[in-house]
């Protein structure tokens, strides 16, 4: 089967941890054409358990982000099974031997791809959901002179303690499977993957989502059917890939680098990009209150919560049809400015 993406070879990459990611590659896909002025670039990183394919729901013909007008670059993050990950890394770094890769490392490598492969110097917009949104903040702080506008949705600039603890729960469920073998498994730890999915599902939606039976709008007769669907989906993922991305999520912090030395206020204040922060009002991972705090510390930012009972998954696919309209409105405003 022919892959629907390209790969960019980075060679050996020096990581924040001091280790080296050997023979690193980024998988990416582009849509549209780069303008002669190079001023129409929209960057979309990928999110947890997502690839470039799932980013395609955020743009299209006649929409605010449109391949007819924009050069859209969708780059897969390390650990997602397409870009270099525990499941496909250099033999010496596969599985539990995969080095820790931060969002800073991801963005530095994405920067190399954009500048060296395409000669891109400006980004009209960086946007993304969940972990892709976290990378959106990272881009704005890491390369403030390059990014003109950002639209992170259901995300944060720094992973909160509560978010970190939630991730400890799903991680523990996965690793409790004796077949996991501390990451050195020879067969997929299916019981652990299913447990991971069940814990994860409860956090992905809101209390109102389950109370009002909104899973029926997604085609599930009962919430047990929804849980079974999450199990089926997560059985296809490599456990070490999930854990590699989870670690990066837990340690997400745009100030965790020599430029800002852990000063999150300084990092937020250094963002020059025009910003619309769009949380879901019922997101249990990234609550709106966190984004409101961030917006107050950014020079040109608006926090624009999207009201929904679909929790974190309000922005996933077409779960809540109203999100598409709200997203296009915000993206259109940022691109028009």
The 8 nearest C-alpha neighbors of each residue, nearest first, counted from 0:
[[1, 2, 3, 4, 5, 81, 52, 6],
 [2, 0, 3, 4, 5, 6, 81, 28],
 [1, 3, 4, 0, 5, 81, 6, 26],
 [4, 2, 1, 5, 28, 52, 27, 0],
 [5, 3, 28, 2, 27, 26, 6, 29],
 [6, 4, 27, 26, 28, 7, 3, 2],
 [7, 5, 26, 25, 27, 24, 8, 4],
 [6, 8, 25, 24, 9, 26, 112, 5],
 [9, 7, 24, 10, 23, 6, 25, 22],
 [8, 10, 23, 24, 7, 11, 22, 12],
 [11, 9, 22, 23, 8, 12, 21, 24],
 [10, 12, 21, 22, 20, 23, 19, 9],
 [13, 11, 20, 19, 14, 10, 21, 23],
 [12, 14, 19, 18, 20, 17, 11, 15],
 [15, 13, 16, 17, 18, 19, 104, 12],
 [16, 14, 17, 104, 13, 101, 18, 100],
 [15, 17, 14, 18, 99, 100, 98, 13],
 [18, 16, 15, 14, 13, 19, 98, 99],
 [17, 19, 16, 14, 13, 20, 98, 15],
 [18, 20, 13, 12, 14, 21, 11, 17],
 [21, 19, 12, 11, 23, 13, 22, 18],
 [20, 22, 11, 23, 19, 89, 12, 10],
 [21, 23, 10, 11, 20, 24, 89, 9],
 [24, 22, 9, 10, 21, 83, 11, 20],
 [25, 23, 8, 83, 7, 9, 82, 6],
 [24, 26, 82, 7, 6, 27, 75, 83],
 [27, 25, 6, 82, 75, 5, 81, 74],
 [26, 28, 74, 5, 73, 4, 75, 6],
 [29, 27, 4, 73, 72, 5, 74, 51],
 [28, 30, 72, 71, 73, 31, 27, 70],
 [31, 29, 71, 66, 70, 72, 32, 28],
 [30, 32, 66, 70, 67, 69, 71, 29],
 [33, 31, 70, 34, 69, 30, 66, 67],
 [32, 34, 70, 37, 35, 39, 40, 31],
 [35, 33, 37, 36, 32, 39, 38, 70],
 [36, 34, 37, 33, 38, 39, 32, 119],
 [35, 37, 34, 38, 39, 33, 119, 121],
 [38, 36, 34, 35, 39, 33, 119, 40],
 [37, 39, 36, 40, 123, 121, 34, 122],
 [40, 38, 69, 70, 123, 37, 34, 41],
 [39, 41, 70, 122, 123, 71, 38, 69],
 [42, 40, 71, 124, 125, 123, 70, 122],
 [41, 43, 125, 72, 71, 73, 124, 40],
 [42, 44, 73, 126, 127, 125, 72, 45],
 [43, 45, 74, 131, 73, 75, 127, 42],
 [46, 44, 131, 75, 50, 49, 76, 51],
 [45, 47, 131, 130, 49, 129, 48, 128],
 [46, 48, 49, 130, 244, 45, 129, 79],
 [49, 47, 46, 79, 50, 241, 236, 45],
 [48, 50, 46, 47, 45, 53, 51, 79],
 [49, 51, 52, 45, 53, 75, 48, 79],
 [50, 52, 54, 73, 53, 45, 75, 74],
 [53, 51, 50, 54, 55, 49, 56, 73],
 [52, 54, 55, 51, 50, 56, 49, 316],
 [53, 55, 51, 56, 52, 57, 45, 50],
 [54, 56, 53, 57, 52, 58, 51, 59],
 [55, 57, 54, 58, 316, 53, 59, 317],
 [58, 56, 55, 54, 59, 323, 64, 326],
 [59, 57, 64, 56, 65, 55, 62, 63],
 [60, 58, 65, 62, 61, 64, 66, 57],
 [59, 61, 65, 62, 66, 67, 58, 64],
 [60, 62, 65, 59, 63, 64, 67, 58],
 [61, 63, 64, 59, 65, 60, 58, 327],
 [64, 62, 331, 327, 65, 330, 61, 58],
 [65, 63, 58, 62, 59, 69, 66, 330],
 [64, 66, 59, 67, 60, 62, 68, 69],
 [67, 65, 31, 69, 68, 30, 70, 59],
 [66, 68, 65, 31, 69, 60, 32, 70],
 [69, 67, 66, 65, 70, 31, 39, 64],
 [70, 68, 66, 39, 65, 71, 40, 31],
 [69, 71, 31, 40, 32, 33, 39, 30],
 [72, 70, 41, 30, 29, 42, 69, 40],
 [71, 73, 29, 42, 28, 43, 41, 74],
 [72, 74, 43, 28, 51, 27, 44, 42],
 [75, 73, 27, 44, 26, 72, 45, 76],
 [76, 74, 45, 26, 50, 82, 27, 44],
 [75, 77, 45, 79, 82, 78, 74, 105],
 [76, 78, 82, 83, 84, 79, 75, 105],
 [77, 79, 84, 240, 244, 80, 243, 83],
 [80, 78, 81, 77, 76, 240, 84, 82],
 [79, 81, 84, 78, 82, 86, 240, 83],
 [82, 80, 79, 26, 83, 75, 84, 25],
 [81, 83, 25, 26, 77, 24, 75, 80],
 [84, 82, 77, 24, 88, 23, 78, 87],
 [85, 83, 78, 86, 87, 88, 80, 77],
 [84, 86, 93, 94, 97, 88, 240, 87],
 [85, 87, 84, 93, 94, 88, 240, 80],
 [88, 86, 84, 85, 83, 93, 89, 80],
 [89, 87, 93, 84, 83, 85, 92, 90],
 [88, 90, 92, 91, 21, 93, 22, 87],
 [89, 91, 93, 92, 88, 87, 94, 96],
 [90, 92, 89, 93, 96, 88, 97, 21],
 [93, 91, 97, 96, 89, 90, 88, 94],
 [94, 92, 85, 88, 90, 97, 96, 91],
 [93, 95, 85, 96, 239, 97, 86, 182],
 [94, 96, 182, 97, 183, 93, 239, 85],
 [97, 95, 92, 94, 93, 98, 91, 85],
 [96, 98, 92, 85, 93, 95, 94, 99],
 [99, 97, 100, 96, 18, 20, 92, 19],
 [98, 100, 101, 97, 16, 243, 246, 247],
 [101, 99, 104, 98, 247, 14, 102, 105],
 [102, 100, 247, 104, 103, 105, 99, 250],
 [101, 103, 105, 104, 247, 106, 134, 251],
 [104, 102, 101, 106, 105, 107, 137, 253],
 [105, 103, 101, 107, 102, 106, 100, 14],
 [106, 104, 102, 108, 103, 107, 109, 101],
 [105, 107, 109, 103, 108, 104, 110, 102],
 [108, 106, 110, 104, 109, 105, 103, 111],
 [107, 109, 111, 110, 105, 106, 104, 112],
 [110, 108, 106, 112, 111, 107, 105, 113],
 [111, 109, 107, 113, 108, 112, 106, 114],
 [112, 110, 108, 114, 109, 113, 115, 107],
 [111, 113, 109, 110, 116, 115, 114, 108],
 [114, 112, 110, 117, 119, 111, 116, 115],
 [113, 115, 118, 119, 111, 117, 112, 116],
 [116, 114, 118, 112, 111, 117, 113, 119],
 [115, 117, 112, 113, 114, 118, 111, 119],
 [116, 118, 119, 113, 114, 115, 112, 33],
 [119, 117, 114, 115, 116, 120, 113, 37],
 [120, 118, 114, 117, 113, 121, 37, 122],
 [119, 121, 145, 118, 114, 122, 37, 113],
 [122, 120, 145, 119, 146, 123, 38, 37],
 [121, 123, 146, 40, 124, 147, 145, 41],
 [122, 124, 147, 40, 41, 39, 148, 38],
 [125, 123, 148, 41, 122, 149, 147, 42],
 [124, 126, 42, 149, 135, 41, 43, 150],
 [127, 125, 150, 151, 43, 149, 135, 132],
 [126, 128, 132, 131, 151, 43, 152, 44],
 [127, 129, 132, 152, 131, 153, 130, 151],
 [128, 130, 154, 132, 153, 131, 46, 133],
 [131, 129, 46, 133, 132, 47, 128, 134],
 [132, 130, 127, 46, 45, 44, 134, 128],
 [131, 133, 151, 127, 135, 128, 129, 154],
 [132, 134, 130, 135, 136, 131, 154, 155],
 [135, 133, 137, 131, 132, 136, 138, 102],
 [134, 136, 132, 138, 133, 137, 125, 126],
 [137, 135, 139, 133, 134, 138, 156, 140],
 [138, 136, 134, 253, 140, 135, 139, 141],
 [137, 139, 141, 135, 136, 140, 142, 134],
 [140, 138, 143, 136, 137, 270, 142, 141],
 [139, 141, 270, 137, 143, 138, 142, 266],
 [140, 142, 138, 139, 137, 143, 253, 103],
 [141, 143, 145, 144, 139, 140, 138, 146],
 [144, 142, 139, 140, 145, 270, 271, 146],
 [143, 145, 142, 146, 271, 147, 121, 272],
 [146, 144, 121, 142, 143, 122, 120, 147],
 [145, 147, 122, 143, 272, 139, 148, 144],
 [146, 148, 272, 123, 122, 124, 273, 145],
 [149, 147, 273, 272, 124, 274, 146, 123],
 [148, 150, 125, 274, 124, 126, 151, 273],
 [149, 151, 126, 275, 276, 274, 152, 125],
 [152, 150, 132, 126, 127, 276, 135, 154],
 [151, 153, 277, 128, 278, 154, 132, 276],
 [154, 152, 278, 129, 128, 285, 279, 311],
 [153, 155, 129, 132, 152, 133, 285, 151],
 [156, 154, 157, 133, 158, 285, 290, 132],
 [155, 157, 136, 133, 253, 252, 158, 137],
 [158, 156, 252, 251, 155, 159, 253, 133],
 [157, 159, 251, 249, 162, 155, 252, 163],
 [158, 160, 162, 161, 157, 163, 285, 155],
 [161, 159, 163, 162, 164, 158, 165, 249],
 [162, 160, 164, 163, 159, 165, 284, 158],
 [163, 161, 165, 159, 284, 164, 160, 158],
 [164, 162, 160, 166, 249, 161, 165, 159],
 [163, 165, 167, 161, 166, 162, 160, 168],
 [166, 164, 162, 168, 167, 163, 161, 169],
 [167, 165, 168, 163, 169, 164, 170, 162],
 [166, 168, 164, 170, 165, 169, 171, 163],
 [169, 167, 171, 166, 165, 170, 172, 164],
 [170, 168, 195, 172, 166, 171, 167, 198],
 [169, 171, 167, 173, 168, 172, 166, 174],
 [170, 172, 174, 168, 173, 169, 175, 167],
 [173, 171, 169, 175, 195, 170, 194, 174],
 [172, 174, 191, 195, 170, 171, 192, 175],
 [173, 175, 171, 176, 172, 179, 170, 191],
 [176, 174, 172, 173, 171, 177, 191, 179],
 [175, 177, 191, 178, 174, 179, 190, 173],
 [178, 176, 179, 180, 175, 174, 188, 191],
 [177, 179, 188, 176, 180, 184, 186, 187],
 [178, 180, 188, 184, 177, 182, 176, 181],
 [181, 179, 183, 184, 182, 178, 177, 176],
 [182, 180, 179, 183, 174, 95, 184, 177],
 [181, 183, 95, 180, 179, 184, 94, 239],
 [182, 184, 180, 181, 95, 94, 185, 179],
 [185, 183, 179, 180, 186, 182, 178, 187],
 [184, 186, 183, 187, 178, 179, 180, 188],
 [185, 187, 184, 188, 178, 179, 189, 183],
 [186, 188, 189, 184, 185, 237, 238, 179],
 [189, 187, 178, 179, 191, 190, 192, 186],
 [190, 188, 192, 191, 187, 193, 234, 176],
 [191, 189, 193, 192, 188, 176, 194, 173],
 [190, 192, 173, 176, 194, 189, 193, 188],
 [191, 193, 189, 195, 194, 190, 173, 234],
 [192, 194, 230, 196, 190, 195, 191, 189],
 [195, 193, 191, 197, 196, 192, 172, 190],
 [194, 196, 192, 169, 173, 193, 172, 198],
 [195, 197, 199, 193, 230, 194, 198, 229],
 [198, 196, 194, 200, 199, 195, 226, 193],
 [199, 197, 195, 196, 200, 201, 169, 194],
 [198, 200, 196, 197, 202, 201, 195, 169],
 [201, 199, 203, 197, 202, 198, 196, 226],
 [200, 202, 199, 203, 198, 204, 197, 205],
 [201, 203, 200, 199, 204, 283, 205, 198],
 [202, 204, 200, 311, 201, 312, 310, 199],
 [205, 203, 310, 309, 202, 311, 312, 208],
 [206, 204, 310, 208, 207, 281, 309, 308],
 [205, 207, 208, 209, 210, 204, 308, 310],
 [208, 206, 210, 205, 209, 211, 308, 309],
 [209, 207, 205, 213, 206, 308, 211, 309],
 [208, 210, 212, 207, 211, 206, 213, 205],
 [209, 211, 207, 212, 208, 206, 213, 205],
 [210, 212, 209, 213, 208, 207, 214, 206],
 [213, 211, 209, 214, 210, 215, 208, 222],
 [212, 214, 208, 215, 216, 211, 209, 217],
 [213, 215, 217, 216, 212, 219, 222, 218],
 [214, 216, 219, 218, 213, 217, 220, 212],
 [217, 215, 214, 218, 213, 219, 318, 212],
 [216, 218, 214, 215, 219, 318, 213, 225],
 [217, 219, 215, 216, 220, 214, 225, 221],
 [220, 218, 215, 221, 214, 224, 217, 225],
 [219, 221, 215, 218, 224, 222, 214, 225],
 [222, 220, 223, 224, 219, 225, 215, 214],
 [221, 223, 225, 224, 226, 214, 219, 220],
 [222, 224, 226, 221, 225, 227, 220, 219],
 [225, 223, 227, 222, 221, 226, 219, 228],
 [226, 224, 222, 228, 223, 227, 219, 229],
 [225, 227, 223, 229, 228, 224, 197, 222],
 [226, 228, 230, 224, 225, 229, 223, 231],
 [227, 229, 231, 225, 230, 226, 224, 232],
 [230, 228, 226, 232, 227, 231, 196, 233],
 [231, 229, 193, 227, 196, 233, 228, 232],
 [230, 232, 228, 234, 229, 233, 227, 235],
 [231, 233, 229, 230, 234, 235, 228, 236],
 [232, 234, 235, 230, 236, 231, 192, 196],
 [233, 235, 231, 232, 236, 192, 230, 189],
 [236, 234, 233, 232, 237, 231, 192, 187],
 [237, 235, 233, 234, 238, 241, 240, 232],
 [236, 238, 240, 239, 241, 235, 86, 187],
 [239, 237, 241, 240, 236, 242, 192, 187],
 [238, 240, 242, 241, 237, 94, 85, 243],
 [239, 241, 78, 243, 237, 238, 242, 85],
 [242, 240, 238, 239, 244, 243, 245, 237],
 [241, 243, 245, 239, 240, 244, 246, 238],
 [244, 242, 240, 246, 245, 241, 78, 239],
 [243, 245, 247, 246, 241, 242, 78, 248],
 [244, 246, 242, 248, 247, 243, 241, 249],
 [247, 245, 249, 243, 248, 244, 242, 250],
 [246, 248, 101, 244, 250, 245, 249, 251],
 [249, 247, 245, 251, 246, 250, 244, 130],
 [250, 248, 246, 163, 247, 251, 158, 245],
 [249, 251, 247, 248, 252, 246, 158, 101],
 [250, 252, 248, 157, 158, 249, 247, 102],
 [253, 251, 157, 254, 255, 156, 250, 158],
 [252, 254, 137, 255, 156, 157, 140, 266],
 [253, 255, 261, 259, 263, 252, 266, 262],
 [256, 254, 261, 252, 253, 260, 259, 257],
 [255, 257, 260, 258, 254, 259, 261, 253],
 [258, 256, 260, 259, 255, 261, 254, 15],
 [257, 259, 256, 260, 254, 255, 141, 266],
 [258, 260, 254, 262, 261, 257, 256, 266],
 [261, 259, 257, 256, 262, 258, 255, 254],
 [260, 262, 254, 255, 259, 263, 256, 252],
 [261, 263, 265, 259, 264, 260, 254, 266],
 [264, 262, 266, 254, 265, 261, 267, 253],
 [265, 263, 267, 266, 262, 268, 296, 254],
 [264, 266, 268, 262, 263, 267, 269, 259],
 [267, 265, 263, 269, 268, 254, 264, 259],
 [268, 266, 264, 297, 269, 265, 270, 296],
 [267, 269, 297, 265, 266, 270, 296, 264],
 [268, 270, 266, 267, 265, 271, 140, 143],
 [271, 269, 140, 143, 268, 139, 267, 272],
 [272, 270, 143, 269, 273, 298, 144, 299],
 [273, 271, 148, 147, 270, 146, 274, 149],
 [272, 274, 148, 299, 300, 147, 149, 271],
 [275, 273, 300, 149, 148, 150, 272, 299],
 [274, 276, 301, 150, 300, 302, 277, 303],
 [277, 275, 302, 151, 150, 303, 152, 301],
 [276, 278, 152, 303, 304, 302, 275, 305],
 [279, 277, 153, 304, 287, 152, 305, 280],
 [278, 280, 305, 282, 281, 304, 153, 306],
 [279, 281, 306, 282, 304, 305, 287, 307],
 [282, 280, 310, 279, 205, 308, 283, 307],
 [281, 283, 310, 311, 286, 279, 284, 285],
 [282, 284, 285, 286, 202, 281, 310, 311],
 [285, 283, 162, 282, 286, 311, 202, 203],
 [284, 286, 282, 154, 153, 283, 155, 287],
 [285, 287, 282, 288, 289, 283, 284, 278],
 [288, 286, 290, 278, 289, 280, 291, 304],
 [287, 289, 291, 286, 290, 292, 285, 293],
 [290, 288, 292, 287, 291, 286, 293, 285],
 [289, 291, 293, 287, 292, 288, 294, 302],
 [292, 290, 288, 294, 293, 289, 302, 287],
 [291, 293, 289, 290, 295, 294, 288, 296],
 [292, 294, 290, 296, 291, 295, 289, 297],
 [295, 293, 291, 297, 300, 296, 292, 301],
 [296, 294, 292, 293, 297, 291, 300, 298],
 [295, 297, 293, 294, 268, 267, 264, 298],
 [296, 298, 268, 294, 267, 295, 300, 299],
 [299, 297, 268, 300, 296, 271, 270, 269],
 [300, 298, 273, 297, 274, 272, 301, 271],
 [301, 299, 274, 294, 275, 297, 273, 298],
 [300, 302, 275, 294, 276, 303, 274, 299],
 [301, 303, 276, 291, 275, 294, 277, 304],
 [302, 304, 277, 276, 301, 305, 275, 278],
 [305, 303, 278, 277, 279, 280, 306, 302],
 [304, 306, 279, 280, 278, 307, 277, 303],
 [307, 305, 280, 279, 304, 308, 281, 278],
 [306, 308, 309, 280, 305, 279, 313, 281],
 [307, 309, 208, 310, 207, 281, 205, 306],
 [310, 308, 313, 204, 307, 312, 208, 205],
 [311, 309, 282, 204, 281, 205, 312, 308],
 [310, 312, 282, 203, 313, 204, 153, 279],
 [311, 313, 315, 314, 310, 309, 203, 204],
 [312, 314, 309, 319, 311, 310, 315, 318],
 [315, 313, 312, 322, 316, 311, 319, 318],
 [316, 314, 312, 313, 318, 317, 319, 128],
 [315, 317, 318, 56, 314, 53, 319, 57],
 [316, 318, 320, 319, 315, 314, 323, 322],
 [319, 317, 316, 313, 315, 320, 217, 312],
 [318, 320, 313, 321, 317, 322, 309, 314],
 [321, 319, 317, 322, 323, 318, 324, 313],
 [322, 320, 319, 324, 323, 325, 317, 307],
 [321, 323, 325, 324, 320, 319, 326, 314],
 [324, 322, 326, 321, 325, 320, 327, 57],
 [323, 325, 327, 322, 321, 326, 328, 320],
 [326, 324, 322, 328, 323, 327, 329, 321],
 [325, 327, 323, 329, 328, 324, 322, 330],
 [328, 326, 330, 63, 324, 329, 325, 331],
 [329, 327, 325, 331, 326, 330, 324, 332],
 [328, 330, 332, 326, 331, 327, 325, 333],
 [331, 329, 327, 333, 332, 328, 63, 326],
 [330, 332, 63, 334, 328, 329, 333, 327],
 [333, 331, 335, 329, 330, 334, 328, 336],
 [334, 332, 330, 336, 331, 335, 148, 329],
 [333, 335, 331, 336, 332, 330, 123, 124],
 [336, 334, 332, 333, 331, 330, 63, 123],
 [335, 333, 334, 332, 331, 273, 148, 147]]
